[in-house]
């Protein structure tokens, strides 16, 4: 049974940084793509970034490009989201997600992911 558990959220001032972690368990993720999504109050869940586990190929939403960085630790089965220069608009619940990587999709949509964590709250104050 696949489990994804996020941690690292919290309250930070605008301009600050946070690092989110996602521990993945229940299977080998070498042929998977790992994504981060977020959902702000009253808004749809939106894509943030994703990385293919095998080759580390990344893709970012324009809104976070050059500020956020996704990375992984193979030995620990961990995926990280380093968030710098945080803005009030980044306030949201952040979710880790996983899907088998077929290479035939962009993996920027919720429906392309099979497994989800419970989310961690990030609040950026002005």
DRENTORKOL-3810 file (N, C-alpha, C; in nm, 4 decimals):
REM DRENTORKOL-3810
@n.u->0.0845; n.v->-0.1195; n.w->0.0000; ca.u->0.0000; ca.v->0.0000; ca.w->0.0000; c.u->0.0879; c.v->0.1244; c.w->0.0000
@n.u->0.0696; n.v->0.2086; n.w->-0.1019; ca.u->0.1503; ca.v->0.3297; ca.w->-0.1131; c.u->0.1040; c.v->0.4322; c.w->-0.0119
@n.u->0.2011; n.v->0.4898; n.w->0.0550; ca.u->0.1719; ca.v->0.6005; ca.w->0.1486; c.u->0.2645; c.v->0.7162; c.w->0.1206
@n.u->0.2078; n.v->0.8344; n.w->0.1216; ca.u->0.2851; ca.v->0.9575; ca.w->0.1074; c.u->0.2531; c.v->1.0449; c.w->0.2279
@n.u->0.3557; n.v->1.0906; n.w->0.2953; ca.u->0.3336; ca.v->1.1724; ca.w->0.4145; c.u->0.4190; c.v->1.2981; c.w->0.4047
@n.u->0.3506; n.v->1.4114; n.w->0.4017; ca.u->0.4200; ca.v->1.5401; ca.w->0.3916; c.u->0.4483; c.v->1.5966; c.w->0.5307
@n.u->0.5486; n.v->1.6806; n.w->0.5364; ca.u->0.5791; ca.v->1.7540; ca.w->0.6587; c.u->0.6567; c.v->1.8792; c.w->0.6212
@n.u->0.6731; n.v->1.9673; n.w->0.7175; ca.u->0.7561; ca.v->2.0849; ca.w->0.6951; c.u->0.6810; c.v->2.2151; c.w->0.6747
@n.u->0.5498; n.v->2.2072; n.w->0.6704; ca.u->0.4735; ca.v->2.3308; ca.w->0.6535; c.u->0.4794; c.v->2.4173; c.w->0.7783
@n.u->0.4301; n.v->2.5385; n.w->0.7642; ca.u->0.4295; ca.v->2.6288; ca.w->0.8784; c.u->0.3996; c.v->2.7700; c.w->0.8371
@n.u->0.4271; n.v->2.8613; n.w->0.9295; ca.u->0.4038; ca.v->3.0038; ca.w->0.9065; c.u->0.5374; c.v->3.0719; c.w->0.8812
@n.u->0.5439; n.v->3.1506; n.w->0.7757; ca.u->0.6679; ca.v->3.2186; ca.w->0.7407; c.u->0.6337; c.v->3.3566; c.w->0.6870
@n.u->0.7233; n.v->3.4511; n.w->0.7054; ca.u->0.7016; ca.v->3.5847; ca.w->0.6520; c.u->0.7345; c.v->3.5877; c.w->0.5034
@n.u->0.6723; n.v->3.6798; n.w->0.4341; ca.u->0.7004; ca.v->3.6976; ca.w->0.2925; c.u->0.8497; c.v->3.7216; c.w->0.2726
@n.u->0.9034; n.v->3.6567; n.w->0.1702; ca.u->1.0463; ca.v->3.6645; ca.w->0.1443; c.u->1.1254; c.v->3.5523; c.w->0.2090
@n.u->1.0616; n.v->3.4788; n.w->0.2980; ca.u->1.1286; ca.v->3.3703; ca.w->0.3687; c.u->1.1291; c.v->3.2403; c.w->0.2905
@n.u->1.1772; n.v->3.1357; n.w->0.3575; ca.u->1.1920; ca.v->3.0056; ca.w->0.2936; c.u->1.1352; c.v->2.8949; c.w->0.3817
@n.u->1.0931; n.v->2.7884; n.w->0.3171; ca.u->1.0514; ca.v->2.6665; ca.w->0.3850; c.u->1.0937; c.v->2.5490; c.w->0.2986
@n.u->1.1164; n.v->2.4353; n.w->0.3634; ca.u->1.1397; ca.v->2.3125; ca.w->0.2881; c.u->1.0374; c.v->2.2086; c.w->0.3315
@n.u->0.9606; n.v->2.1632; n.w->0.2345; ca.u->0.8644; ca.v->2.0568; ca.w->0.2584; c.u->0.9280; c.v->1.9222; c.w->0.2274
@n.u->0.8861; n.v->1.8226; n.w->0.3014; ca.u->0.9345; ca.v->1.6864; ca.w->0.2796; c.u->0.8168; c.v->1.5940; c.w->0.2546
@n.u->0.8414; n.v->1.4909; n.w->0.1763; ca.u->0.7405; ca.v->1.3877; ca.w->0.1504; c.u->0.8117; c.v->1.2536; c.w->0.1570
@n.u->0.7710; n.v->1.1711; n.w->0.2516; ca.u->0.8279; ca.v->1.0364; ca.w->0.2592; c.u->0.7326; c.v->0.9406; c.w->0.1903
@n.u->0.7879; n.v->0.8632; n.w->0.0982; ca.u->0.7086; ca.v->0.7706; ca.w->0.0189; c.u->0.7387; c.v->0.6268; c.w->0.0607
@n.u->0.6370; n.v->0.5469; n.w->0.0779; ca.u->0.6569; ca.v->0.4082; ca.w->0.1187; c.u->0.5553; c.v->0.3178; c.w->0.0516
@n.u->0.5816; n.v->0.1895; n.w->0.0557; ca.u->0.4852; ca.v->0.0919; ca.w->0.0066; c.u->0.5231; c.v->0.0258; c.w->-0.1233
@n.u->0.6227; n.v->0.0798; n.w->-0.1922; ca.u->0.6681; ca.v->0.0189; ca.w->-0.3164; c.u->0.7983; c.v->0.0854; c.w->-0.3595
@n.u->0.8531; n.v->0.0366; n.w->-0.4689; ca.u->0.9700; ca.v->0.1000; ca.w->-0.5305; c.u->0.9206; c.v->0.2088; c.w->-0.6240
@n.u->0.9795; n.v->0.3265; n.w->-0.6120; ca.u->0.9303; ca.v->0.4393; ca.w->-0.6890; c.u->1.0191; c.v->0.4743; c.w->-0.8075
@n.u->1.1068; n.v->0.3839; n.w->-0.8451; ca.u->1.2037; ca.v->0.4160; ca.w->-0.9492; c.u->1.1384; c.v->0.4482; c.w->-1.0829
@n.u->1.0213; n.v->0.3939; n.w->-1.1122; ca.u->0.9523; ca.v->0.4227; ca.w->-1.2384; c.u->0.8343; c.v->0.5174; c.w->-1.2190
@n.u->0.8430; n.v->0.5982; n.w->-1.1176; ca.u->0.7349; ca.v->0.6885; ca.w->-1.0838; c.u->0.7732; c.v->0.8341; c.w->-1.1075
@n.u->0.6712; n.v->0.9165; n.w->-1.1159; ca.u->0.6879; ca.v->1.0603; ca.w->-1.1170; c.u->0.6262; c.v->1.1129; c.w->-0.9870
@n.u->0.6969; n.v->1.2042; n.w->-0.9229; ca.u->0.6515; ca.v->1.2623; ca.w->-0.7966; c.u->0.6170; c.v->1.4084; c.w->-0.8202
@n.u->0.5032; n.v->1.4483; n.w->-0.7722; ca.u->0.4596; ca.v->1.5856; ca.w->-0.7939; c.u->0.4238; c.v->1.6559; c.w->-0.6646
@n.u->0.4245; n.v->1.7868; n.w->-0.6719; ca.u->0.3727; ca.v->1.8711; ca.w->-0.5640; c.u->0.2597; c.v->1.9561; c.w->-0.6228
@n.u->0.1498; n.v->1.9596; n.w->-0.5522; ca.u->0.0361; ca.v->2.0431; ca.w->-0.5866; c.u->0.0037; c.v->2.1297; c.w->-0.4647
@n.u->-0.0783; n.v->2.2302; n.w->-0.4867; ca.u->-0.1217; ca.v->2.3112; ca.w->-0.3737; c.u->-0.2657; c.v->2.3566; c.w->-0.3954
@n.u->-0.3315; n.v->2.3833; n.w->-0.2834; ca.u->-0.4695; ca.v->2.4297; ca.w->-0.2903; c.u->-0.4897; c.v->2.5416; c.w->-0.1889
@n.u->-0.5196; n.v->2.6589; n.w->-0.2418; ca.u->-0.5485; ca.v->2.7747; ca.w->-0.1581; c.u->-0.6976; c.v->2.7759; c.w->-0.1252
@n.u->-0.7362; n.v->2.8424; n.w->-0.0179; ca.u->-0.8783; ca.v->2.8473; ca.w->0.0200; c.u->-0.9645; c.v->2.9003; c.w->-0.0931
@n.u->-1.0700; n.v->2.8273; n.w->-0.1249; ca.u->-1.1629; ca.v->2.8706; ca.w->-0.2278; c.u->-1.1129; c.v->2.8533; c.w->-0.3700
@n.u->-0.9990; n.v->2.7880; n.w->-0.3864; ca.u->-0.9435; ca.v->2.7710; ca.w->-0.5214; c.u->-0.9263; c.v->2.6234; c.w->-0.5538
@n.u->-0.9088; n.v->2.5975; n.w->-0.6830; ca.u->-0.8826; ca.v->2.4622; ca.w->-0.7278; c.u->-0.7398; c.v->2.4212; c.w->-0.6903
@n.u->-0.7216; n.v->2.2923; n.w->-0.6752; ca.u->-0.5858; ca.v->2.2425; ca.w->-0.6532; c.u->-0.5059; c.v->2.2642; c.w->-0.7800
@n.u->-0.3840; n.v->2.3141; n.w->-0.7646; ca.u->-0.3041; ca.v->2.3468; ca.w->-0.8825; c.u->-0.1659; c.v->2.2810; c.w->-0.8761
@n.u->-0.1153; n.v->2.2568; n.w->-0.9933; ca.u->0.0169; ca.v->2.1963; ca.w->-1.0094; c.u->0.1255; c.v->2.2941; c.w->-0.9673
@n.u->0.2263; n.v->2.2428; n.w->-0.8992; ca.u->0.3418; ca.v->2.3241; ca.w->-0.8598; c.u->0.4674; c.v->2.2777; c.w->-0.9336
@n.u->0.4990; n.v->2.1505; n.w->-0.9188; ca.u->0.6186; ca.v->2.0963; ca.w->-0.9813; c.u->0.6136; c.v->1.9454; c.w->-0.9803
@n.u->0.6986; n.v->1.8820; n.w->-1.0631; ca.u->0.7088; ca.v->1.7365; ca.w->-1.0602; c.u->0.8482; c.v->1.6942; c.w->-1.1040
@n.u->0.8808; n.v->1.5708; n.w->-1.0653; ca.u->1.0127; ca.v->1.5165; ca.w->-1.0982; c.u->0.9987; c.v->1.3669; c.w->-1.1259
@n.u->1.0638; n.v->1.3216; n.w->-1.2323; ca.u->1.0690; ca.v->1.1781; ca.w->-1.2567; c.u->1.1732; c.v->1.1184; c.w->-1.1640
@n.u->1.1346; n.v->1.0102; n.w->-1.0966; ca.u->1.2236; ca.v->0.9559; ca.w->-0.9938; c.u->1.3531; c.v->0.9030; c.w->-1.0543
@n.u->1.3433; n.v->0.8313; n.w->-1.1647; ca.u->1.4628; ca.v->0.7691; ca.w->-1.2250; c.u->1.5653; c.v->0.8699; c.w->-1.2723
@n.u->1.5209; n.v->0.9648; n.w->-1.3524; ca.u->1.6148; ca.v->1.0539; ca.w->-1.4204; c.u->1.6173; c.v->1.1946; c.w->-1.3643
@n.u->1.5293; n.v->1.2214; n.w->-1.2695; ca.u->1.5314; ca.v->1.3531; ca.w->-1.2072; c.u->1.4917; c.v->1.4665; c.w->-1.2995
@n.u->1.4105; n.v->1.4364; n.w->-1.3992; ca.u->1.3656; ca.v->1.5409; ca.w->-1.4910; c.u->1.2561; c.v->1.6204; c.w->-1.4221
@n.u->1.2725; n.v->1.7516; n.w->-1.4211; ca.u->1.1797; ca.v->1.8373; ca.w->-1.3471; c.u->1.0995; c.v->1.9281; c.w->-1.4397
@n.u->0.9890; n.v->1.9740; n.w->-1.3854; ca.u->0.9051; ca.v->2.0707; ca.w->-1.4561; c.u->0.8357; c.v->2.1546; c.w->-1.3505
@n.u->0.8263; n.v->2.2858; n.w->-1.3756; ca.u->0.7698; ca.v->2.3771; ca.w->-1.2773; c.u->0.6576; c.v->2.4610; c.w->-1.3359
@n.u->0.5628; n.v->2.4939; n.w->-1.2520; ca.u->0.4633; ca.v->2.5937; ca.w->-1.2901; c.u->0.5333; c.v->2.7289; c.w->-1.3012
@n.u->0.4872; n.v->2.8124; n.w->-1.3908; ca.u->0.5501; ca.v->2.9437; ca.w->-1.4107; c.u->0.5511; c.v->3.0257; c.w->-1.2823
@n.u->0.4484; n.v->3.0082; n.w->-1.2008; ca.u->0.4345; ca.v->3.0900; ca.w->-1.0806; c.u->0.5420; c.v->3.0613; c.w->-0.9758
@n.u->0.6074; n.v->2.9468; n.w->-0.9863; ca.u->0.7078; ca.v->2.9117; ca.w->-0.8850; c.u->0.8466; c.v->2.8932; c.w->-0.9434
@n.u->0.8562; n.v->2.9008; n.w->-1.0746; ca.u->0.9861; ca.v->2.8803; ca.w->-1.1403; c.u->1.0880; c.v->2.9787; c.w->-1.0855
@n.u->1.2067; n.v->2.9320; n.w->-1.0629; ca.u->1.3189; ca.v->3.0114; ca.w->-1.0113; c.u->1.3065; c.v->3.0431; c.w->-0.8635
@n.u->1.1976; n.v->3.0003; n.w->-0.7991; ca.u->1.1840; ca.v->3.0194; ca.w->-0.6540; c.u->1.1765; c.v->2.8859; c.w->-0.5805
@n.u->1.1138; n.v->2.7876; n.w->-0.6433; ca.u->1.0962; ca.v->2.6571; ca.w->-0.5800; c.u->1.1862; c.v->2.5549; c.w->-0.6492
@n.u->1.2303; n.v->2.4562; n.w->-0.5723; ca.u->1.3132; ca.v->2.3499; ca.w->-0.6271; c.u->1.2676; c.v->2.2160; c.w->-0.5710
@n.u->1.2409; n.v->2.1215; n.w->-0.6602; ca.u->1.2065; ca.v->1.9863; ca.w->-0.6194; c.u->1.3323; c.v->1.9010; c.w->-0.6256
@n.u->1.3457; n.v->1.8114; n.w->-0.5288; ca.u->1.4605; ca.v->1.7213; ca.w->-0.5275; c.u->1.4199; c.v->1.5906; c.w->-0.4602
@n.u->1.5087; n.v->1.4923; n.w->-0.4667; ca.u->1.4762; ca.v->1.3627; ca.w->-0.4058; c.u->1.6002; c.v->1.3037; c.w->-0.3416
@n.u->1.5757; n.v->1.2154; n.w->-0.2470; ca.u->1.6820; ca.v->1.1377; ca.w->-0.1844; c.u->1.6438; c.v->0.9918; c.w->-0.2032
@n.u->1.7108; n.v->0.9251; n.w->-0.2945; ca.u->1.6755; ca.v->0.7876; ca.w->-0.3271; c.u->1.6884; c.v->0.6947; c.w->-0.2071
@n.u->1.7928; n.v->0.7129; n.w->-0.1309; ca.u->1.8176; ca.v->0.6224; ca.w->-0.0191; c.u->1.7084; c.v->0.6309; c.w->0.0867
@n.u->1.6524; n.v->0.7492; n.w->0.1021; ca.u->1.5509; ca.v->0.7690; ca.w->0.2070; c.u->1.4090; c.v->0.7654; c.w->0.1519
@n.u->1.3946; n.v->0.7506; n.w->0.0207; ca.u->1.2619; ca.v->0.7562; ca.w->-0.0420; c.u->1.1900; c.v->0.8863; c.w->-0.0056
@n.u->1.2636; n.v->0.9946; n.w->-0.0129; ca.u->1.2094; ca.v->1.1254; ca.w->0.0229; c.u->1.2089; c.v->1.2165; c.w->-0.0993
@n.u->1.1078; n.v->1.3005; n.w->-0.1053; ca.u->1.0994; ca.v->1.4069; ca.w->-0.2047; c.u->1.0866; c.v->1.5385; c.w->-0.1289
@n.u->1.1562; n.v->1.6393; n.w->-0.1766; ca.u->1.1585; ca.v->1.7670; ca.w->-0.1070; c.u->1.1078; c.v->1.8784; c.w->-0.1986
@n.u->1.0568; n.v->1.9812; n.w->-0.1366; ca.u->1.0220; ca.v->2.1024; ca.w->-0.2091; c.u->1.0823; c.v->2.2192; c.w->-0.1320
@n.u->1.1899; n.v->2.2732; n.w->-0.1872; ca.u->1.2529; ca.v->2.3908; ca.w->-0.1288; c.u->1.1834; c.v->2.5140; c.w->-0.1853
@n.u->1.1304; n.v->2.5949; n.w->-0.0954; ca.u->1.0547; ca.v->2.7127; ca.w->-0.1380; c.u->1.1250; c.v->2.8375; c.w->-0.0866
@n.u->1.1719; n.v->2.9192; n.w->-0.1786; ca.u->1.2407; ca.v->3.0434; ca.w->-0.1437; c.u->1.1598; c.v->3.1632; c.w->-0.1919
@n.u->1.1932; n.v->3.2787; n.w->-0.1389; ca.u->1.1250; ca.v->3.4028; ca.w->-0.1780; c.u->0.9739; c.v->3.3859; c.w->-0.1739
@n.u->0.9270; n.v->3.3309; n.w->-0.0645; ca.u->0.7848; ca.v->3.3016; ca.w->-0.0535; c.u->0.7015; c.v->3.4290; c.w->-0.0562
@n.u->0.5860; n.v->3.4170; n.w->-0.1187; ca.u->0.4933; ca.v->3.5288; ca.w->-0.1329; c.u->0.3618; c.v->3.4920; c.w->-0.0647
@n.u->0.2851; n.v->3.5947; n.w->-0.0313; ca.u->0.1554; ca.v->3.5699; ca.w->0.0330; c.u->0.0699; c.v->3.4774; c.w->-0.0536
@n.u->0.0832; n.v->3.4918; n.w->-0.1851; ca.u->0.0041; ca.v->3.4126; ca.w->-0.2790; c.u->0.0422; c.v->3.2647; c.w->-0.2773
@n.u->0.1531; n.v->3.2307; n.w->-0.2117; ca.u->0.1930; ca.v->3.0900; ca.w->-0.2012; c.u->0.1212; c.v->3.0191; c.w->-0.0863
@n.u->0.0455; n.v->3.0922; n.w->-0.0089; ca.u->-0.0289; ca.v->3.0324; ca.w->0.1014; c.u->-0.1271; c.v->2.9286; c.w->0.0487
@n.u->-0.1159; n.v->2.8072; n.w->0.1004; ca.u->-0.1993; ca.v->2.6971; ca.w->0.0520; c.u->-0.1675; c.v->2.5710; c.w->0.1319
@n.u->-0.2488; n.v->2.4703; n.w->0.1131; ca.u->-0.2141; ca.v->2.3352; ca.w->0.1581; c.u->-0.1366; c.v->2.2706; c.w->0.0440
@n.u->-0.0211; n.v->2.2171; n.w->0.0764; ca.u->0.0657; ca.v->2.1569; ca.w->-0.0247; c.u->0.0573; c.v->2.0049; c.w->-0.0143
@n.u->0.0400; n.v->1.9418; n.w->-0.1301; ca.u->0.0211; ca.v->1.7976; ca.w->-0.1374; c.u->0.1322; c.v->1.7336; c.w->-0.2202
@n.u->0.1787; n.v->1.6220; n.w->-0.1725; ca.u->0.2706; ca.v->1.5363; ca.w->-0.2470; c.u->0.1875; c.v->1.4319; c.w->-0.3209
@n.u->0.2266; n.v->1.3988; n.w->-0.4429; ca.u->0.1509; ca.v->1.3023; ca.w->-0.5219; c.u->0.2473; c.v->1.2134; c.w->-0.5998
@n.u->0.1995; n.v->1.0949; n.w->-0.6362; ca.u->0.2834; ca.v->1.0000; ca.w->-0.7095; c.u->0.2027; c.v->0.9281; c.w->-0.8162
@n.u->0.2710; n.v->0.8958; n.w->-0.9249; ca.u->0.2070; ca.v->0.8208; ca.w->-1.0314; c.u->0.3111; c.v->0.7407; c.w->-1.1057
@n.u->0.2689; n.v->0.6238; n.w->-1.1553; ca.u->0.3560; ca.v->0.5498; ca.w->-1.2443; c.u->0.3835; c.v->0.6362; c.w->-1.3663
@n.u->0.5094; n.v->0.6404; n.w->-1.4083; ca.u->0.5486; ca.v->0.7276; ca.w->-1.5182; c.u->0.5482; c.v->0.6511; c.w->-1.6492
@n.u->0.4502; n.v->0.6855; n.w->-1.7334; ca.u->0.4411; ca.v->0.6203; ca.w->-1.8641; c.u->0.5122; c.v->0.6990; c.w->-1.9721
@n.u->0.5402; n.v->0.8249; n.w->-1.9452; ca.u->0.6037; ca.v->0.9107; ca.w->-2.0438; c.u->0.5078; c.v->0.9652; c.w->-2.1469
@n.u->0.3786; n.v->0.9328; n.w->-2.1335; ca.u->0.2804; ca.v->0.9756; ca.w->-2.2335; c.u->0.1907; c.v->1.0875; c.w->-2.1830
@n.u->0.2290; n.v->1.1472; n.w->-2.0728; ca.u->0.1495; ca.v->1.2568; ca.w->-2.0173; c.u->0.2441; c.v->1.3605; c.w->-1.9596
@n.u->0.1895; n.v->1.4780; n.w->-1.9329; ca.u->0.2713; ca.v->1.5843; ca.w->-1.8757; c.u->0.2833; c.v->1.5755; c.w->-1.7241
@n.u->0.1851; n.v->1.5104; n.w->-1.6639; ca.u->0.1822; ca.v->1.4970; ca.w->-1.5183; c.u->0.1785; c.v->1.6327; c.w->-1.4512
@n.u->0.0937; n.v->1.7186; n.w->-1.5053; ca.u->0.0689; ca.v->1.8483; ca.w->-1.4455; c.u->-0.0764; c.v->1.8627; c.w->-1.4019
@n.u->-0.1519; n.v->1.7534; n.w->-1.4078; ca.u->-0.2936; ca.v->1.7550; ca.w->-1.3703; c.u->-0.3191; c.v->1.6553; c.w->-1.2592
@n.u->-0.4145; n.v->1.6871; n.w->-1.1737; ca.u->-0.4472; ca.v->1.5997; ca.w->-1.0616; c.u->-0.4806; c.v->1.4591; c.w->-1.1049
@n.u->-0.5598; n.v->1.4478; n.w->-1.2136; ca.u->-0.6100; ca.v->1.3170; ca.w->-1.2546; c.u->-0.4997; c.v->1.2238; c.w->-1.3041
@n.u->-0.3818; n.v->1.2775; n.w->-1.3251; ca.u->-0.2701; ca.v->1.1963; ca.w->-1.3730; c.u->-0.1955; c.v->1.1289; c.w->-1.2581
@n.u->-0.2385; n.v->1.1544; n.w->-1.1352; ca.u->-0.1712; ca.v->1.0994; ca.w->-1.0178; c.u->-0.2620; c.v->1.0016; c.w->-0.9445
@n.u->-0.2027; n.v->0.8933; n.w->-0.8989; ca.u->-0.2781; ca.v->0.7865; ca.w->-0.8332; c.u->-0.2744; c.v->0.7945; c.w->-0.6817
@n.u->-0.1694; n.v->0.8515; n.w->-0.6273; ca.u->-0.1507; ca.v->0.8500; ca.w->-0.4824; c.u->-0.1268; c.v->0.9923; c.w->-0.4323
@n.u->-0.1831; n.v->1.0204; n.w->-0.3158; ca.u->-0.1751; ca.v->1.1541; ca.w->-0.2575; c.u->-0.1458; c.v->1.1477; c.w->-0.1092
@n.u->-0.0723; n.v->1.2468; n.w->-0.0632; ca.u->-0.0544; ca.v->1.2627; ca.w->0.0797; c.u->-0.1693; c.v->1.3421; c.w->0.1395
@n.u->-0.1618; n.v->1.3647; n.w->0.2691; ca.u->-0.2714; ca.v->1.4323; ca.w->0.3393; c.u->-0.2585; c.v->1.5843; c.w->0.3339
@n.u->-0.1421; n.v->1.6321; n.w->0.2935; ca.u->-0.1211; ca.v->1.7757; ca.w->0.2794; c.u->-0.0571; c.v->1.8386; c.w->0.4024
@n.u->0.0115; n.v->1.9492; n.w->0.3786; ca.u->0.0723; ca.v->2.0267; ca.w->0.4867; c.u->0.0476; c.v->2.1745; c.w->0.4589
@n.u->0.0094; n.v->2.2475; n.w->0.5621; ca.u->-0.0289; ca.v->2.3872; ca.w->0.5447; c.u->0.0936; c.v->2.4772; c.w->0.5408
@n.u->0.0961; n.v->2.5634; n.w->0.4416; ca.u->0.1978; ca.v->2.6690; ca.w->0.4328; c.u->0.1252; c.v->2.8029; c.w->0.4348
@n.u->0.1623; n.v->2.8860; n.w->0.5294; ca.u->0.1021; ca.v->3.0185; ca.w->0.5415; c.u->0.2117; c.v->3.1226; c.w->0.5355
@n.u->0.1974; n.v->3.2156; n.w->0.4407; ca.u->0.2953; ca.v->3.3222; ca.w->0.4229; c.u->0.2294; c.v->3.4532; c.w->0.4628
@n.u->0.2879; n.v->3.5191; n.w->0.5604; ca.u->0.2318; ca.v->3.6448; ca.w->0.6094; c.u->0.3051; c.v->3.7633; c.w->0.5475
@n.u->0.2328; n.v->3.8744; n.w->0.5357; ca.u->0.2920; ca.v->3.9945; ca.w->0.4739; c.u->0.3678; c.v->4.0784; c.w->0.5753
END
